[in-house]
Amino acid sequence: MKILSLIPAPRRLLILFASVILPLLIAGNIAEDLLEHERFTFEQPLMMWLHQHTTPLMIQVSLVLNIIGKMPYAALLALLLAGWQWHRHRASRAVFILLGTLLSAGIMSVAKYFFNRPRPQFWPRIAEAAHTSFPSGHSTYAATLATLIIILYWHTPQRWPLTAAALLFAFCMGLSRIILGVHYPTDVVVGWITGSVTVILLQQVMRRDWSQRKLS
């Protein structure tokens, strides 16, 4: 669990910069442009290109991910993961999962209300979506779950398969939101950043508690 604490200080700072500071700078720049009502010129051409090259299989997968990322199913998956850790007498990990999920969802919800960005309307949406567009809630949830899994299982033999699966899940979830026409690419990117950075920072806060427990 103590991933960064086992790394020399210079490398640790570099990792923190790449995983926290740099993504936050990117998200902040996007947010500032949205507040100034600026448009991202690359978004419409990129979305139209993707729409023109979308296959029926991609649409079906995106619709499945749309269901998985909805609140009841996302909450259930987080509860199951936390319950498994609690069952294995790893209370701090269970709390970590629940707090990481709740915090990222809370930050995402506040941002949606604050920015109030309308959803894209470049083609008839394949799936209905309520509320506002920025940031993507599904992408936030997928990045949260992926980062939680990577941290929880980093020091296990399943590290690389689970890391690859988690990253693929987060990427496909974000891509699916664009395919369905319910989010801009910048919504997805900031959703990924919101979920992953929240979990990483929470892990740093709870690191001392984990160091006092023999968790594997």
Secondary structure, DSSP 8 states (H G I E B T S, - for coil): --TGGGS-HHHHHHHHIIIIIHHHHHHHHHHHHHHTT---TTHHHHHHHHHHT--HHHHHHHHHHHHHTSHHHHHHHHHHHHHHHHHTT-HHHHHHHHHHHHHHHHHHHHHHHHH------SS--SS---S--SS-HHHHHHHHHHHHHHHHTTTSTTHHHHHHHHHHHHHHHHHHHHHTTS--HHHHHHHHHHHHHHHHHHHHHHHHHHHTS---
